[in-house]
Amino acid sequence: MKLFGKLFASQSILSWILQIIFMGLAWKVADHTIPNNLVTIIGGSVLMLLIYVSLAHDSRQKISDK
């Protein structure tokens, strides 16, 4: 679990993974692999909130490490 908390380019590995998943979701919607419906929009919104929380946690961690 400590692996996900390690910082790489000022972001944790977890933040990077969430952002890659979000980009994959956007790519699949753009290619019409998955439909652009309410479930997809809610899923993207949840991913965006998780990314925001993860980045906020990374910021607090960087400040506390100083």
C-alpha positions as CSV (number, residue, x, y, z in Angstrom):
1,M,0.0,0.0,0.0
2,K,3.0,2.3,0.5
3,L,3.8,1.9,-3.2
4,F,0.6,3.9,-4.1
5,G,1.7,6.7,-1.7
6,K,5.1,7.2,-3.2
7,L,5.5,10.4,-5.1
8,F,6.5,10.5,-8.7
9,A,6.7,13.9,-10.4
10,S,4.9,15.4,-7.4
11,Q,2.0,13.0,-7.6
12,S,1.4,9.7,-6.0
13,I,1.2,6.6,-8.1
14,L,-2.4,6.3,-7.2
15,S,-3.1,9.7,-8.7
16,W,-1.3,8.7,-11.9
17,I,-3.3,5.4,-12.2
18,L,-6.6,7.3,-11.6
19,Q,-5.8,9.8,-14.3
20,I,-4.8,7.1,-16.8
21,I,-8.1,5.3,-16.1
22,F,-10.0,8.6,-16.7
23,M,-8.1,9.1,-20.0
24,G,-9.0,5.6,-21.0
25,L,-12.7,6.2,-20.2
26,A,-12.6,9.4,-22.3
27,W,-10.9,7.6,-25.2
28,K,-13.5,4.8,-25.2
29,V,-16.4,7.3,-25.2
30,A,-14.7,9.2,-28.1
31,D,-14.3,6.0,-30.1
32,H,-17.9,5.0,-29.3
33,T,-16.7,1.8,-27.7
34,I,-18.9,2.6,-24.7
35,P,-22.0,4.7,-24.8
36,N,-22.1,8.3,-23.6
37,N,-24.9,7.9,-21.1
38,L,-25.7,8.8,-17.5
39,V,-23.8,5.8,-16.1
40,T,-20.6,6.8,-18.0
41,I,-21.0,10.4,-16.9
42,I,-21.4,9.4,-13.3
43,G,-18.4,7.1,-13.5
44,G,-16.3,9.9,-14.9
45,S,-17.5,12.3,-12.2
46,V,-16.6,9.8,-9.5
47,L,-13.2,9.3,-11.1
48,M,-12.7,13.1,-11.2
49,L,-13.6,13.4,-7.5
50,L,-11.2,10.6,-6.6
51,I,-8.4,12.3,-8.6
52,Y,-9.1,15.6,-6.8
53,V,-9.0,13.9,-3.4
54,S,-5.8,12.1,-4.2
55,L,-4.1,15.2,-5.5
56,A,-5.2,17.1,-2.4
57,H,-3.8,14.4,-0.2
58,D,-0.5,14.5,-2.1
59,S,-0.3,18.2,-1.6
60,R,-0.9,17.9,2.1
61,Q,1.7,15.1,2.3
62,K,4.3,17.3,0.5
63,I,3.7,20.2,2.9
64,S,4.0,18.0,6.0
65,D,7.2,16.4,4.7
66,K,8.9,19.8,4.6
